[in-house]
Amino acid sequence: MKRLLLTLAFIALAVPTYTAVMARLDLVTAPPMAPEDQQADRVHVDKSDRILTLLRDGAPIATYEISLGSNGDDGHKQREGDERTPEGQYVIDWRNDGSFAHLSLHISYPNAEDIARAQAAGDDPGGLIMIHGIANGWGWLGALQTAWDWTDGCIAVTNAEMRDIWSRVPNGTPIEIDA
């Protein structure tokens, strides 16, 4: 029993330590932007089907299987820490090539309506909702990451998919997230 507890304690410490070290060592070079005619002018996320679609002139140009917040099926994000993925109309407003996950694009949550709803309930709406790859050092998981919803409210794809999305979605691109 003591050996089992020691093993579990080691694992509990090793996983976050490994992730933190890999985040520092996993030097990511962001891909260049794709030619304009290959870039999306809109992003659509279907939470129920776990699909992110890039669109150009109303036509799909790429689709990706996604993972959501661990409470992704519990409706629209209401407050900080609820681990839900927001629903509604937003914009991709900035990008981070040095995030804990392999590249990330920020979604402009919370909007004015989200802030008002949270304040009326006495809550903080939260923020830092991103489209991102897998946590640095864990990219070998690949498509296994879609087997469960594991984020804190973000939208996750594989690292290879994130590189494609990064290059095809410029800042200012509208994103619609549906239930």
C-alpha positions, -999 to 999 in steps of 0.1 A, spaced: 0 0 0 28 24 9 45 16 -24 13 24 -43 9 57 -25 45 67 -33 40 58 -69 8 78 -71 25 108 -54 54 106 -78 30 106 -108 11 135 -93 43 155 -91 59 143 -123 31 151 -148 29 189 -140 67 191 -137 72 175 -171 46 198 -186 63 229 -171 97 218 -183 85 210 -218 67 244 -220 101 260 -215 120 237 -238 94 233 -266 105 263 -287 78 268 -312 84 286 -345 50 298 -357 43 290 -393 39 318 -418 5 330 -428 -10 312 -458 -16 331 -490 -47 353 -487 -68 331 -510 -63 302 -486 -72 321 -455 -105 318 -437 -128 348 -434 -150 330 -408 -146 302 -382 -175 281 -371 -175 258 -340 -202 232 -336 -199 221 -299 -224 192 -302 -205 176 -331 -171 187 -318 -161 202 -352 -143 234 -360 -148 246 -396 -128 273 -415 -149 290 -441 -141 313 -470 -169 330 -489 -194 308 -471 -177 275 -482 -158 252 -459 -121 251 -466 -110 229 -436 -126 210 -407 -110 197 -375 -122 175 -346 -120 193 -313 -120 190 -276 -138 215 -254 -139 225 -218 -145 196 -195 -180 209 -189 -185 217 -226 -219 202 -228 -233 222 -199 -242 253 -221 -227 287 -225 -198 298 -203 -212 317 -173 -182 325 -150 -145 320 -143 -137 284 -135 -169 267 -148 -149 249 -175 -175 256 -201 -168 267 -237 -186 299 -246 -213 301 -272 -220 331 -294 -203 356 -318 -167 365 -311 -135 375 -330 -100 360 -331 -83 391 -317 -47 380 -309 -23 351 -311 3 336 -288 33 316 -301 47 311 -266 17 296 -248 17 265 -226 0 247 -255 13 245 -290 3 279 -304 -29 296 -295 -54 320 -310 -74 342 -286 -112 343 -288 -126 377 -278 -147 362 -249 -162 379 -228 -182 403 -249 -204 430 -234 -234 407 -230 -212 380 -213 -198 406 -189 -233 420 -181 -247 385 -175 -218 375 -151 -220 408 -132 -257 405 -127 -250 371 -111 -222 385 -90 -196 365 -110 -164 372 -129 -170 361 -165 -135 346 -169 -114 350 -201 -84 337 -220 -105 314 -241 -83 301 -269 -81 278 -298 -49 258 -291 -29 227 -297 -19 201 -271 1 211 -240 38 214 -248 55 181 -244 23 161 -249 20 165 -287 26 128 -291 -9 122 -279 -21 135 -313 -57 127 -321 -61 109 -288 -68 144 -273 -103 143 -289 -113 112 -268 -124 135 -240 -130 171 -232 -100 183 -212 -96 220 -214 -108 247 -190 -131 261 -217 -108 264 -246 -111 247 -280 -82 222 -286 -69 205 -317 -38 185 -325 -5 204 -329 -4 198 -367 -39 211 -370 -31 241 -348 -2 250 -372 -27 249 -401 -53 269 -383 -27 295 -372 -16 301 -408 -51 303 -422 -69 324 -396 -58 361 -394 -65 383 -365 -99 399 -368 -116 368 -382 -151 363 -368 -158 331 -349 -193 317 -342 -196 290 -315 -229 271 -315 -242 247 -289 
